[in-house]
Amino acid sequence: MDKKENRYHLRVEQISAKTDSFEPASLEFDFSNHDDVLHIVRLMQAKPLFADAEEAAQFALGLKLFSEVMLKHRTNPLFAELAPAFGAFMKKLKAA
């Protein structure tokens, strides 16, 4: 394991569905991130950008999961157009 990475375990459990044929499901996996994701969540929760702390946590976690994959695959053409805009977005978010 790389000592420069923080390791996490994530479990998402579906608790309801918009259809009547609901069968409980879950997704579980480990991931790493160069940032302290829980610290980032707390920082987002302290900013008045979202309706509440839960929404801020959703945003921060989703952003960190996405950005880490994008960073690991930065040479993938899929991210070519997004990378400059994403960099500008991150600067704006950090300044907020």
Secondary structure, 3 states (H helix, E strand, C coil): CCCCCEEEEEEEECCCCCCCCCCCCEEEEEEEECCCHHHHHHHHHHCCCCCCHHHHHHHHHHHHHHHHHHHHCCCCHHHCCHHHHHHHHHHHHHHC
